[in-house]
Amino acid sequence: MLRITDARTGDPVPARRGLTRVEAHVPGYDTSALRVLLVADLLVRALEIGGTPVWALLTGEREQAELHAGAAALGIRPFEDRRDVGPGWGESQVVHVVAEGGAAPDGIRVAVAPVGTADLPEGADPAEVRLALLTPPRNTPAHVDEAALAEAHGTLGRWRRSVADWARHPSRPVPDKVRGRLRTAWEDDLDVPEVLRVLRWVEESDLPEGARFETYAYADRLLGLELTRDLGSPA
């Protein structure tokens, strides 16, 4: 079961099975706001994988159009504008995703460290930006500079080529041990860096190619990196 550490109390809070409202709070558009939305997107994905229905909302003071456009470019699922909907009903739990030190209503709070890079490099690939933001723990600052994007570019290219190659082999189920490691990682306070470490281990392992393919496809339900994008491309 997914457990989130409440930034206000430091206590782990288990997710409930009923409708959960995930509310992202950002004052305006910048790279740090996009990281808050990305963490909220991961939370929504993890809850849905576990069978929990989710209502995703965005509370922003300005630049709503820019926030929605930037989020869509990064593969973040749509969030409803908080000001355009009525009061909540029937939720069993509300989780607020905020920037470190940001204001939010009382309740479970997920804090996200800022991005040290003020602006995204011109022409940056959105998937590479997403991976660069996912790589460090969410409670440490992230950087989306040329070095981080170059590393993300190499990783994504290598993984997508591998996934496309593994897909040409007979399918095999995700090994129980590997599935357990992945679920344990993201259900433990959305430990995405550990999910990425598991994928690196699988990449170098002697698991059957079909099992490696299914593992990457399964993990990408959380990561949203389009790891299966190159299926069917020439070898």
C-alpha positions in Angstrom: 0.0 0.0 0.0 1.3 3.5 -0.9 2.6 5.5 2.0 3.3 9.2 1.8 5.4 11.1 4.4 3.5 14.1 5.6 5.9 17.1 5.3 4.1 18.8 8.2 4.5 16.0 10.7 7.2 13.7 9.2 4.9 10.8 9.8 4.1 8.2 7.1 0.4 8.3 6.0 -1.1 5.2 4.2 -3.2 5.9 1.1 -6.9 5.0 1.5 -8.9 3.1 -1.0 -11.6 5.7 -1.5 -11.6 8.7 -3.7 -8.5 10.7 -3.1 -8.1 14.4 -4.1 -4.6 15.3 -5.1 -4.2 19.1 -5.2 -1.1 20.7 -6.6 -0.4 24.3 -5.3 1.8 26.6 -7.4 1.9 30.4 -7.4 2.8 30.7 -11.1 4.7 29.3 -14.0 8.4 28.3 -13.6 10.5 25.2 -13.6 9.9 24.6 -9.9 6.2 24.8 -10.4 6.5 22.2 -13.2 8.3 19.9 -10.7 5.5 20.3 -8.2 3.0 19.2 -11.0 5.3 16.3 -12.0 5.3 15.0 -8.4 1.6 15.4 -8.3 1.3 13.4 -11.5 3.5 10.6 -10.1 1.2 10.5 -7.0 -1.9 10.2 -9.2 -0.3 7.5 -11.3 0.8 5.5 -8.2 -2.6 5.7 -6.6 -4.3 4.6 -9.8 -2.0 1.7 -10.3 -3.0 0.6 -6.8 -6.7 0.9 -7.7 -7.5 4.2 -5.9 -9.7 6.6 -7.8 -8.2 10.1 -7.9 -9.5 13.7 -8.5 -6.6 15.9 -9.6 -6.8 19.6 -9.1 -4.5 22.6 -9.8 -4.5 25.6 -7.5 -2.5 28.4 -9.1 -2.6 32.2 -8.6 -1.6 33.2 -12.1 -0.3 31.9 -15.5 -2.7 29.0 -15.6 -2.5 28.6 -19.4 1.3 28.4 -19.2 1.1 25.9 -16.4 -1.3 23.7 -18.3 0.8 23.9 -21.5 4.1 23.2 -19.7 2.5 20.3 -17.9 1.1 18.8 -21.1 4.5 19.0 -22.8 6.1 17.0 -20.0 3.4 14.3 -20.3 1.7 15.3 -17.0 -2.0 14.3 -17.0 -4.5 17.1 -17.0 -5.4 18.8 -13.7 -8.7 20.6 -13.3 -8.4 24.3 -12.2 -9.5 24.5 -8.6 -11.3 27.8 -9.1 -13.5 26.2 -11.8 -14.9 23.4 -9.7 -17.2 23.4 -6.7 -16.5 22.0 -3.2 -15.2 18.5 -3.0 -17.5 15.7 -2.1 -17.1 12.1 -1.0 -13.3 12.2 -0.7 -11.7 9.8 1.8 -8.4 11.7 1.7 -6.9 14.9 0.4 -3.2 15.3 -0.4 -1.7 18.7 -1.1 1.5 18.8 -3.2 3.4 22.0 -2.6 6.8 23.6 -3.1 9.1 23.5 0.0 7.9 26.3 2.3 4.8 26.9 0.2 1.4 27.6 1.7 -1.4 25.0 1.6 -4.5 24.1 3.5 -4.2 21.9 6.5 -3.9 18.2 5.6 -1.4 15.8 4.2 1.3 17.7 2.5 3.9 16.5 0.0 6.8 19.0 -0.2 8.9 19.3 -3.4 12.3 20.9 -3.5 13.0 23.7 -6.1 14.7 23.4 -9.5 18.0 25.3 -9.5 17.7 26.0 -13.2 15.5 29.1 -13.7 14.5 28.3 -17.3 14.5 25.3 -19.5 17.1 25.3 -22.3 15.6 26.3 -25.6 14.5 23.2 -27.6 14.9 20.8 -24.7 13.2 17.5 -25.3 10.3 17.2 -22.9 11.0 13.5 -22.1 14.6 14.3 -21.2 13.4 17.2 -19.0 11.0 14.8 -17.3 13.7 12.3 -16.6 16.1 15.0 -15.4 13.4 16.1 -12.9 12.7 12.5 -11.8 16.3 11.5 -11.2 17.0 13.3 -7.8 14.9 12.7 -4.7 12.0 15.1 -4.6 13.3 16.6 -1.3 16.6 17.7 -2.9 17.0 20.4 -5.5 16.9 19.4 -9.2 18.9 20.9 -12.1 17.8 20.9 -15.7 21.1 22.1 -17.2 23.0 20.9 -20.3 24.8 18.2 -18.2 21.6 16.8 -16.7 19.8 16.8 -20.1 22.8 15.1 -21.8 22.7 12.3 -19.2 18.9 12.0 -19.7 19.3 11.9 -23.4 21.8 9.1 -23.3 19.7 7.1 -20.8 16.4 7.5 -22.7 18.0 6.7 -26.0 19.6 3.5 -24.7 16.5 2.3 -22.8 14.2 2.9 -25.8 16.5 1.0 -28.1 16.8 -1.8 -25.7 13.0 -2.0 -25.1 12.4 -2.1 -28.9 14.9 -4.9 -29.2 13.5 -6.9 -26.2 10.0 -6.6 -27.7 11.2 -8.8 -30.6 11.6 -11.7 -28.3 8.9 -13.9 -26.7 7.1 -12.2 -23.9 7.8 -13.2 -20.3 6.0 -12.0 -17.2 7.7 -9.5 -14.9 9.5 -11.6 -12.3 7.8 -11.4 -8.9 11.0 -10.3 -7.2 11.4 -7.4 -9.6 7.8 -6.4 -9.5 8.0 -6.4 -5.7 11.1 -4.2 -5.8 9.4 -1.7 -8.1 6.2 -1.6 -6.0 8.1 -1.3 -2.8 10.0 1.6 -4.2 7.2 3.7 -5.4 4.9 2.8 -2.6 7.5 3.9 -0.1 6.9 7.7 -0.3 7.3 7.7 -4.2 10.9 6.7 -4.2 11.4 7.2 -7.9 15.3 7.2 -7.8 15.0 3.6 -6.5 12.6 2.7 -9.3 15.3 4.0 -11.8 18.0 2.0 -10.0 15.9 -1.2 -10.4 15.6 -0.5 -14.1 19.3 -0.1 -14.4 19.8 -3.4 -12.6 17.3 -5.1 -15.0 19.1 -3.6 -18.0 22.4 -5.3 -17.0 20.8 -8.5 -15.7 20.5 -11.9 -17.3 16.7 -11.9 -17.2 15.1 -13.1 -20.5 14.6 -10.3 -22.9 10.8 -10.6 -22.8 10.8 -10.2 -19.0 13.0 -7.1 -19.3 10.6 -5.6 -21.9 7.5 -6.3 -19.6 9.4 -4.8 -16.6 10.2 -1.6 -18.4 6.6 -1.3 -19.8 5.3 -1.9 -16.3 7.5 0.7 -14.6 6.7 3.2 -17.3 3.1 3.3 -16.1 4.5 5.3 -13.2 7.4 7.1 -14.9 5.6 8.2 -18.1 8.8 8.3 -20.2 7.4 6.6 -23.3 9.9 3.8 -23.0 8.0 1.8 -25.6 7.9 4.6 -28.1 10.3 3.0 -30.6 8.5 -0.4 -30.8 8.5 -1.6 -34.4 11.4 0.7 -35.5 14.1 -0.8 -37.7 16.7 -2.7 -35.7 
